[in-house]
């Protein structure tokens, strides 16, 4: 079976979040199952582009809003990702350093999708599945079925995976000419809420729709940023498939990013060594439990609660723990977290920004990972943490609820709470302190979570079964 993944992100080429991790791993595992999985994404001006070699495989062009755009498809030659990787270059639109955040993002990603469909239309054979990810690729199913020049692609089945339904790619109707000449009788397949809604269109037009965890699919029927009734109506073709993690990349036995590699036989000593590296670097006390947060500093992640929760925990529990934050996002949250450093010297520190190496070291050296998310479709960080023997502290939502079981329940191994509030976070910190003081139980849980199978093997097979359906 030949599968084409269409995405705005793919690790290690360009990544802003979990989408990049998924698209960078799932195709590799599908290939391992004997299929042919490929990825096509924009050709941003990233470090990956300049450090690797590519061949030009296609050149073409199309019109959008009375403007001609030429595009080039290049293919990475060494197959270092474990699958065929194709990049789409459109001069003036996709040749930028950042993935998102430009005023013309709607034009950029619509043009990207048009280029992909136009390229597919020139193939001398058809792939079996076109698998699109999030709203930046969700117009592809509509274009393949209802754009006049591409209707011969309509027999190809399309799958849409929703990584985050909060972002839907809305376009005003005056931008309808971004889409190549299309059947105007089909405007209802584009429309939702008096606008063109790419994500809604993908849900309507794709043969199957998946979300990145079963729990998130259930939540979308009651909270989907306006699409609740659509998810209820289309529930017959929707399925929740839990994301996996790439265990080749996230493996404490072979991770080149961490200071001291470790396995089940020496995790206690080596985690302590990795923790010391972090505490020395960030002026923290290695004798105290280290609680870390790694991720985007945005409302979805409840990052706005972190300054108060950290201050309250340190004050009410008399500084019996350390906190370390790595992330970037909303300016006000960043400023509050930076300001906190001068008041809580020796108890708290932070690094604003994205740092892949540091994130691996934090997973390896931390005792607990805090994820108080308001919205978490799947969450990968908790699975990364468990792979490194770091106990997750998570709110019961989405994929966090699907992957973490509270240590107070039989067979449990994490710390779970119900509400994204300062109180719930602080109480979870108190529970973490209690657990940390029970060394035998702590190490038993660490050993347990390091052996959990959160790899892509099972999930990749579930996707293959979905394609066959």
C-alpha positions as a printed NumPy array, in Angstrom:
array([[  0.   ,   0.   ,   0.   ],
       [  1.31 ,   3.464,  -0.921],
       [  0.486,   6.28 ,   1.494],
       [  1.187,   9.985,   1.01 ],
       [  1.231,  12.064,   4.208],
       [  0.592,  15.795,   3.681],
       [  1.59 ,  18.009,   6.593],
       [  2.865,  21.456,   7.551],
       [  5.368,  19.886,   9.967],
       [  7.664,  16.874,  10.135],
       [ 10.511,  16.204,  12.56 ],
       [ 13.443,  16.714,  12.062],
       [ 12.755,  19.065,   9.129],
       [ 10.502,  21.562,  10.881],
       [  8.573,  21.106,  14.113],
       [  6.426,  23.369,  16.259],
       [  4.68 ,  20.704,  18.321],
       [  3.298,  17.19 ,  18.424],
       [  2.207,  17.276,  14.777],
       [  5.849,  17.334,  13.695],
       [  6.736,  14.41 ,  15.948],
       [  3.843,  12.292,  14.648],
       [  4.519,  12.902,  10.958],
       [  8.222,  12.296,  11.556],
       [  7.566,   8.862,  13.082],
       [  4.331,   7.278,  11.78 ],
       [  5.511,   6.873,   8.136],
       [  8.717,   5.161,   9.29 ],
       [  6.756,   2.603,  11.284],
       [  4.332,   2.08 ,   8.39 ],
       [  7.303,   1.335,   6.151],
       [  8.522,  -1.16 ,   8.743],
       [  5.182,  -2.938,   8.33 ],
       [  5.94 ,  -3.428,   4.64 ],
       [  4.098,  -0.458,   3.138],
       [  5.378,   2.565,   1.202],
       [  4.77 ,   5.72 ,   3.227],
       [  5.964,   9.117,   2.024],
       [  5.754,  12.669,   3.376],
       [  5.277,  15.928,   1.481],
       [  5.603,  19.249,   3.315],
       [  6.638,  22.887,   2.663],
       [ 10.273,  23.705,   2.004],
       [ 10.939,  26.159,   4.815],
       [ 14.411,  27.638,   5.091],
       [ 15.453,  25.47 ,   8.029],
       [ 18.747,  24.007,   9.145],
       [ 17.677,  20.605,   7.764],
       [ 17.339,  22.037,   4.254],
       [ 20.889,  23.339,   4.15 ],
       [ 22.52 ,  20.32 ,   5.801],
       [ 21.121,  17.659,   3.444],
       [ 21.033,  16.93 ,  -0.267],
       [ 17.997,  16.949,  -2.533],
       [ 17.026,  16.177,  -6.117],
       [ 14.447,  18.113,  -8.103],
       [ 11.676,  15.69 ,  -9.077],
       [  8.992,  17.991, -10.473],
       [  8.275,  21.565, -11.515],
       [  4.836,  23.009, -12.11 ],
       [  2.605,  26.003, -11.71 ],
       [ -0.935,  27.108, -10.946],
       [ -3.038,  30.225, -10.535],
       [ -4.493,  31.642,  -7.325],
       [ -6.579,  34.841,  -7.289],
       [ -5.298,  35.935, -10.711],
       [ -1.715,  35.367,  -9.603],
       [  0.605,  32.772, -11.157],
       [  2.716,  30.662,  -8.791],
       [  5.463,  28.288,  -9.857],
       [  6.433,  25.453,  -7.558],
       [  9.252,  22.931,  -7.297],
       [  9.167,  19.509,  -5.618],
       [ 12.487,  18.267,  -4.259],
       [ 13.254,  14.864,  -2.693],
       [ 15.766,  14.189,   0.077],
       [ 18.297,  11.755,  -1.369],
       [ 19.749,   9.852,   1.609],
       [ 16.47 ,   8.688,   3.16 ],
       [ 17.743,   9.717,   6.578],
       [ 14.201,  10.038,   7.952],
       [ 13.355,   6.426,   7.14 ],
       [ 10.84 ,   7.367,   4.452],
       [ 10.725,   9.295,   1.187],
       [ 10.603,  13.001,   2.037],
       [  9.414,  15.592,  -0.487],
       [  9.539,  19.359,   0.024],
       [  7.414,  21.901,  -1.848],
       [  9.053,  25.206,  -2.705],
       [  6.95 ,  28.196,  -3.742],
       [  9.027,  31.331,  -4.103],
       [  7.77 ,  34.152,  -1.904],
       [  5.391,  31.967,   0.118],
       [  7.032,  28.882,   1.591],
       [ 10.675,  29.994,   1.522],
       [ 10.666,  31.402,   5.062],
       [ 12.385,  30.435,   8.303],
       [  9.314,  30.066,  10.518],
       [  6.497,  27.57 ,   9.989],
       [  3.64 ,  29.78 ,  11.181],
       [  2.988,  33.32 ,  12.283],
       [  2.814,  35.287,   9.027],
       [ -0.079,  37.525,   7.955],
       [ -0.49 ,  35.537,   4.74 ],
       [ -0.503,  32.055,   6.318],
       [ -3.893,  31.284,   4.772],
       [ -2.504,  31.976,   1.293],
       [  0.751,  30.128,   2.04 ],
       [ -0.88 ,  26.894,   3.143],
       [ -3.626,  26.976,   0.534],
       [ -0.952,  27.358,  -2.137],
       [  1.004,  24.487,  -0.567],
       [ -2.054,  22.246,  -0.82 ],
       [ -2.749,  23.261,  -4.414],
       [  0.852,  22.436,  -5.337],
       [  0.562,  18.995,  -3.707],
       [ -2.68 ,  18.168,  -5.511],
       [ -1.367,  19.518,  -8.811],
       [  1.761,  17.361,  -8.436],
       [ -0.301,  14.26 ,  -7.613],
       [ -2.42 ,  14.934, -10.691],
       [  0.712,  14.591, -12.854],
       [  1.692,  11.163, -11.485],
       [  1.495,   8.254, -13.911],
       [ -0.02 ,   6.121, -11.127],
       [ -2.188,   6.794,  -8.095],
       [ -1.24 ,   6.252,  -4.454],
       [ -3.667,   4.186,  -2.395],
       [ -4.165,   6.734,   0.391],
       [ -3.62 ,  10.465,   0.812],
       [ -3.379,  11.09 ,   4.551],
       [ -3.684,  14.782,   5.467],
       [ -2.924,  16.327,   8.857],
       [ -4.718,  19.283,  10.497],
       [ -6.249,  22.298,   8.8  ],
       [ -3.096,  23.242,   6.871],
       [ -3.732,  20.185,   4.655],
       [ -7.467,  19.667,   5.163],
       [ -8.569,  21.259,   1.852],
       [ -6.786,  18.512,  -0.107],
       [ -9.753,  16.079,  -0.012],
       [-12.103,  18.783,  -1.359],
       [ -9.667,  19.778,  -4.103],
       [ -9.162,  16.168,  -5.195],
       [-12.893,  15.654,  -5.49 ],
       [-14.354,  18.983,  -6.603],
       [-11.699,  21.096,  -8.375],
       [-12.347,  20.615, -12.109],
       [ -8.691,  20.055, -13.022],
       [ -8.185,  17.39 , -10.362],
       [-11.398,  15.357, -10.364],
       [ -9.567,  12.382, -11.843],
       [ -7.972,  12.035,  -8.376],
       [-11.352,  11.525,  -6.693],
       [-11.091,   7.684,  -6.586],
       [ -8.109,   7.998,  -4.201],
       [ -9.258,   7.632,  -0.604],
       [ -8.334,  10.415,   1.812],
       [ -7.847,  10.327,   5.579],
       [ -7.808,  13.419,   7.831],
       [ -6.044,  13.265,  11.199],
       [ -6.926,  16.038,  13.635],
       [ -4.113,  16.891,  16.017],
       [ -5.791,  20.015,  17.415],
       [ -9.32 ,  21.092,  16.482],
       [ -8.981,  24.508,  18.114],
       [ -7.198,  25.737,  14.977],
       [ -9.367,  25.461,  11.877],
       [ -7.841,  27.781,   9.259],
       [-10.896,  29.98 ,   8.673],
       [-11.087,  31.935,   5.409],
       [-13.548,  34.627,   4.411],
       [-15.561,  33.87 ,   1.304],
       [-13.711,  36.574,  -0.646],
       [-10.738,  34.181,  -0.466],
       [-12.652,  31.407,  -2.256],
       [-10.573,  32.188,  -5.356],
       [ -7.549,  30.77 ,  -3.496],
       [ -8.965,  27.363,  -4.425],
       [ -8.511,  26.389,  -8.108],
       [-11.652,  26.43 , -10.276],
       [-14.146,  24.359,  -8.327],
       [-17.725,  23.148,  -8.53 ],
       [-19.743,  25.987,  -7.002],
       [-22.618,  23.621,  -6.272],
       [-20.337,  22.089,  -3.633],
       [-19.836,  25.255,  -1.559],
       [-21.559,  23.599,   1.401],
       [-18.591,  21.239,   1.698],
       [-16.363,  24.246,   2.386],
       [-18.69 ,  26.265,   4.604],
       [-19.081,  26.294,   8.354],
       [-20.248,  29.289,  10.325],
       [-20.579,  31.64 ,   7.316],
       [-16.932,  31.147,   6.337],
       [-14.712,  28.697,   4.516],
       [-13.532,  26.336,   7.235],
       [-10.739,  24.035,   5.991],
       [-10.904,  21.697,   8.984],
       [-14.682,  21.324,   8.662],
       [-14.266,  20.72 ,   4.941],
       [-11.752,  17.972,   5.63 ],
       [-14.132,  16.311,   8.085],
       [-16.915,  16.391,   5.487],
       [-14.861,  15.272,   2.48 ],
       [-12.365,  12.748,   3.869],
       [-13.319,   9.075,   3.738],
       [-12.23 ,   8.646,   7.349],
       [-11.334,  11.046,  10.157],
       [ -9.032,  10.199,  13.053],
       [ -8.133,  12.044,  16.214],
       [ -4.916,  11.481,  18.133],
       [ -6.549,   9.735,  21.089],
       [ -9.9  ,   8.078,  21.835],
       [-10.486,  10.449,  24.755],
       [-10.023,  13.512,  22.538],
       [-12.584,  12.22 ,  20.033],
       [-15.173,  11.984,  22.81 ],
       [-14.333,  15.495,  24.016],
       [-14.739,  16.981,  20.525],
       [-18.419,  16.11 ,  20.54 ],
       [-18.911,  18.597,  23.374],
       [-16.022,  21.041,  22.916],
       [-14.614,  21.523,  19.405],
       [-14.488,  25.298,  18.973],
       [-17.79 ,  25.369,  17.085],
       [-17.593,  22.003,  15.305],
       [-19.352,  19.932,  17.985],
       [-22.457,  19.163,  15.912],
       [-20.317,  18.248,  12.886],
       [-18.365,  15.697,  14.909],
       [-21.645,  14.273,  16.195],
       [-23.075,  14.087,  12.67 ],
       [-19.939,  12.482,  11.192],
       [-19.194,  10.186,  14.15 ],
       [-19.708,   7.099,  11.998],
       [-16.48 ,   7.731,  10.101],
       [-14.444,   9.051,  13.035],
       [-12.009,   6.999,  15.114],
       [ -9.569,   7.817,  17.908],
       [ -6.085,   6.338,  17.511],
       [ -3.6  ,   7.103,  20.244],
       [ -0.309,   8.566,  19.081],
       [  2.868,   6.667,  19.785],
       [  6.419,   7.838,  20.325],
       [  9.484,   7.1  ,  18.245],
       [ 11.391,   4.772,  20.559],
       [ 14.466,   5.031,  18.362],
       [ 14.709,   8.749,  19.147],
       [ 13.42 ,   8.599,  22.73 ],
       [ 15.576,   5.895,  24.291],
       [ 17.601,   6.652,  27.447],
       [ 19.995,   3.805,  26.606],
       [ 21.174,   5.463,  23.383],
       [ 20.111,   9.123,  23.615],
       [ 23.08 ,  11.247,  22.52 ],
       [ 21.431,  14.388,  23.953],
       [ 21.657,  13.279,  27.592],
       [ 24.746,  13.319,  29.792],
       [ 24.436,   9.83 ,  31.316],
       [ 22.696,   7.1  ,  29.322],
       [ 20.807,   4.496,  31.351],
       [ 18.542,   1.455,  31.298],
       [ 16.464,  -0.567,  33.723],
       [ 19.498,  -1.896,  35.558],
       [ 21.07 ,   1.45 ,  36.464],
       [ 18.312,   4.068,  36.16 ],
       [ 18.385,   5.157,  39.818],
       [ 22.069,   6.112,  39.781],
       [ 22.106,   7.543,  36.26 ],
       [ 18.915,   9.599,  36.706],
       [ 20.512,  11.129,  39.78 ],
       [ 23.608,  11.984,  37.705],
       [ 21.471,  13.602,  35.007],
       [ 19.541,  15.513,  37.677],
       [ 22.782,  16.851,  39.139],
       [ 23.756,  18.221,  35.715],
       [ 20.471,  20.147,  35.554],
       [ 20.618,  21.377,  39.135],
       [ 24.199,  22.598,  38.739],
       [ 23.287,  24.383,  35.516],
       [ 20.182,  26.079,  36.928],
       [ 21.228,  26.644,  40.574],
       [ 18.805,  24.124,  42.093],
       [ 19.119,  21.639,  44.962],
       [ 19.64 ,  18.086,  43.721],
       [ 18.465,  16.63 ,  47.055],
       [ 14.936,  17.926,  46.501],
       [ 12.425,  16.551,  43.984],
       [ 12.718,  18.253,  40.596],
       [  9.413,  19.088,  38.881],
       [  9.648,  20.268,  35.267],
       [  7.34 ,  21.715,  32.631],
       [  8.327,  21.385,  28.972],
       [  6.124,  22.88 ,  26.268],
       [  4.32 ,  25.856,  24.837],
       [  3.54 ,  28.633,  27.309],
       [ -0.061,  29.114,  26.167],
       [ -3.554,  28.919,  27.66 ],
       [ -4.228,  25.46 ,  26.232],
       [ -1.351,  24.124,  28.309],
       [ -2.569,  26.107,  31.377],
       [  0.841,  27.805,  31.394],
       [ -0.781,  30.983,  32.742],
       [ -1.335,  29.094,  36.019],
       [  2.322,  28.167,  36.45 ],
       [  3.616,  31.357,  38.139],
       [  0.962,  31.246,  40.89 ],
       [  1.09 ,  27.445,  41.274],
       [  4.89 ,  27.458,  41.599],
       [  4.888,  30.371,  44.069],
       [  2.117,  28.861,  46.191],
       [  3.723,  25.421,  46.261],
       [  7.124,  26.728,  47.295],
       [  5.584,  29.003,  49.944],
       [  3.088,  26.583,  51.508],
       [  5.417,  23.569,  51.35 ],
       [  8.396,  25.533,  52.638],
       [ 10.577,  25.155,  49.542],
       [ 10.793,  21.366,  49.685],
       [ 10.961,  21.066,  45.881],
       [ 12.557,  22.56 ,  42.751],
       [ 10.828,  23.721,  39.567],
       [ 12.377,  24.079,  36.109],
       [ 10.491,  25.415,  33.066],
       [ 11.411,  25.133,  29.378],
       [  9.184,  26.68 ,  26.741],
       [  7.995,  29.727,  24.869],
       [  4.65 ,  31.237,  23.961],
       [  2.535,  34.091,  25.267],
       [  4.604,  37.159,  26.082],
       [  2.912,  37.873,  29.426],
       [  3.454,  34.318,  30.672],
       [  7.091,  34.407,  29.56 ],
       [  7.61 ,  37.69 ,  31.432],
       [  5.96 ,  36.396,  34.607],
       [  8.071,  33.237,  34.582],
       [ 11.258,  35.21 ,  34.01 ],
       [ 10.343,  37.679,  36.761],
       [  9.793,  34.786,  39.176],
       [ 13.447,  33.777,  38.915],
       [ 14.635,  36.738,  40.976],
       [ 12.191,  35.947,  43.807],
       [ 12.713,  32.202,  44.02 ],
       [ 16.471,  31.814,  43.639],
       [ 17.548,  28.281,  44.429],
       [ 14.025,  26.904,  44.158],
       [ 12.99 ,  27.755,  40.604],
       [ 14.488,  28.524,  37.223],
       [ 13.391,  28.713,  33.598],
       [ 14.695,  28.887,  30.07 ],
       [ 12.476,  30.665,  27.575],
       [ 12.705,  29.216,  24.078],
       [ 12.984,  25.858,  22.365],
       [ 15.975,  23.633,  23.045],
       [ 15.801,  20.005,  21.905],
       [ 18.96 ,  18.925,  23.759],
       [ 17.85 ,  20.5  ,  27.031],
       [ 14.403,  18.925,  26.765],
       [ 15.968,  15.451,  26.551],
       [ 18.213,  16.198,  29.535],
       [ 15.174,  17.373,  31.518],
       [ 13.221,  14.202,  30.757],
       [ 16.253,  12.184,  31.852],
       [ 17.022,  14.132,  35.022],
       [ 13.639,  15.246,  36.349],
       [ 11.64 ,  13.398,  38.972],
       [  8.231,  14.632,  37.804],
       [  6.803,  16.202,  34.631],
       [  3.896,  18.624,  35.1  ],
       [  1.179,  18.813,  32.395],
       [ -1.874,  20.746,  33.722],
       [ -3.314,  21.185,  30.211],
       [ -6.767,  22.595,  29.593],
       [ -6.681,  20.915,  26.158],
       [ -4.405,  17.981,  25.293],
       [ -5.551,  16.004,  22.22 ],
       [ -2.945,  13.324,  22.851],
       [  0.178,  14.61 ,  24.505],
       [  3.574,  13.096,  23.788],
       [  5.558,  14.672,  26.61 ],
       [  4.065,  12.377,  29.237],
       [  5.082,   9.361,  27.124],
       [  8.591,  10.731,  26.605],
       [  8.881,  11.318,  30.354],
       [  7.784,   7.799,  31.277],
       [ 10.293,   6.327,  28.856],
       [ 12.97 ,   8.077,  30.962],
       [ 11.502,   7.096,  34.334],
       [ 10.065,  10.548,  35.025],
       [  6.622,  10.408,  36.632],
       [  3.893,  12.452,  34.87 ],
       [  1.616,  14.825,  36.797],
       [ -1.327,  15.36 ,  34.453],
       [ -4.836,  16.727,  34.277],
       [ -7.469,  14.159,  33.304],
       [ -8.178,  15.318,  29.766],
       [ -7.808,  13.981,  26.214],
       [ -4.837,  11.728,  25.647],
       [ -3.463,  12.388,  29.141],
       [ -6.452,  10.515,  30.556],
       [ -5.83 ,   7.697,  28.05 ],
       [ -2.137,   7.25 ,  28.888],
       [ -1.673,   7.984,  32.611],
       [ -3.216,   6.081,  35.522],
       [ -3.036,   7.568,  39.013],
       [ -0.657,   5.802,  41.383],
       [ -3.415,   5.707,  43.997],
       [ -5.303,   3.162,  41.866],
       [ -4.273,  -0.461,  41.503],
       [ -1.441,  -0.696,  38.983],
       [ -1.267,   3.089,  38.724],
       [  1.915,   5.022,  37.995],
       [  1.21 ,   8.744,  37.621],
       [ -0.335,  11.688,  39.46 ],
       [ -3.702,  12.733,  38.018],
       [ -5.998,  15.666,  38.826],
       [ -9.307,  16.898,  37.452],
       [ -9.168,  20.671,  37.155],
       [ -6.789,  23.179,  35.58 ],
       [ -6.533,  25.311,  38.728],
       [ -3.746,  26.528,  40.977],
       [ -5.25 ,  24.483,  43.839],
       [ -5.262,  21.197,  41.899],
       [ -1.705,  21.753,  40.681],
       [ -0.465,  22.594,  44.186],
       [ -2.183,  19.563,  45.694],
       [ -0.541,  17.384,  43.031],
       [  2.819,  18.86 ,  43.997],
       [  2.052,  17.856,  47.605],
       [  1.28 ,  14.299,  46.445],
       [  4.533,  14.266,  44.45 ],
       [  6.437,  15.22 ,  47.608],
       [  4.823,  12.383,  49.511],
       [  5.706,   9.904,  46.771],
       [  9.294,  11.198,  46.514],
       [  9.832,  10.456,  50.189],
       [  8.907,   6.782,  49.611],
       [ 12.068,   5.784,  47.779],
       [ 11.176,   2.125,  47.275],
       [  7.747,   2.917,  45.821],
       [  9.196,   5.756,  43.736],
       [ 11.758,   3.476,  42.093],
       [  9.171,   0.732,  41.584],
       [  6.986,   3.202,  39.647],
       [  9.962,   4.495,  37.683],
       [ 10.861,   0.962,  36.641],
       [  7.219,   0.271,  35.747],
       [  6.761,   3.3  ,  33.494],
       [ 10.07 ,   2.75 ,  31.695],
       [  8.684,  -0.591,  30.503],
       [  5.331,   0.708,  29.208],
       [  4.922,   0.199,  25.45 ],
       [  3.971,   3.58 ,  23.996],
       [  5.745,   2.952,  20.685],
       [  4.242,   3.556,  17.253],
       [  4.113,  -0.164,  16.397],
       [  0.536,  -0.75 ,  17.579],
       [ -0.766,   2.632,  16.397],
       [  0.829,   2.3  ,  12.948],
       [ -0.981,  -1.007,  12.487],
       [ -4.273,   0.597,  13.551],
       [ -3.803,   3.22 ,  10.831],
       [ -3.12 ,   0.508,   8.24 ],
       [ -6.35 ,  -1.214,   9.312],
       [ -8.163,   2.125,   8.959],
       [ -6.831,   2.502,   5.41 ],
       [ -8.027,  -1.004,   4.531],
       [-11.489,  -0.163,   5.851]])
